[in-house]
Amino acid sequence: MAKFHCKSEAQKKAIRRSYAKKAEKNKKDARKIERVEAPYPHFRYYKKSKHPALIVGEQNGVKTDSNGKAREVEEYRYRKVMHSERDGGRTNEKVYPNPNPKDPKPMHIGKRVRHDDKENFEELPLPWKYPKKK
């Protein structure tokens, strides 16, 4: 049985492309970062709003999927971070100096504590430090 060794340029190009896709996929899998735990309170980016949030704790919650099946999820308890002095009808807590060294404006943190799935927050915490209350 004779083997067909000759390949056209189009076939070679398709093979190279498939190998490149596999290599890129393996590289992405290798870059996946495990969630880094940090002491509370700390700051993390909230993926939904693309803004930082002050993480104040964690809790277990229950979510229902589209089939109506309930499952337990780990959630962060967080407070919104913003520049605005008010959030709806509530006044926000002013943090001065701003923990973000790149931002000259004072930071305001909403008083309401919210909660959401840990998957909706970045894996790495931000290096900012929440100032201690006096």
Secondary structure, DSSP 8 states (H G I E B T S, - for coil): --------HHHHHHHHHHHHHHHHHHHHHHH--------SSEEEEETTTTEEEEEEEEEEEEEE-TTS-EEEEEEEEEEEEES-SEETTEE-EEESS-SSTT--S-EEE-SS-EEEEGGGB-SS--S-------
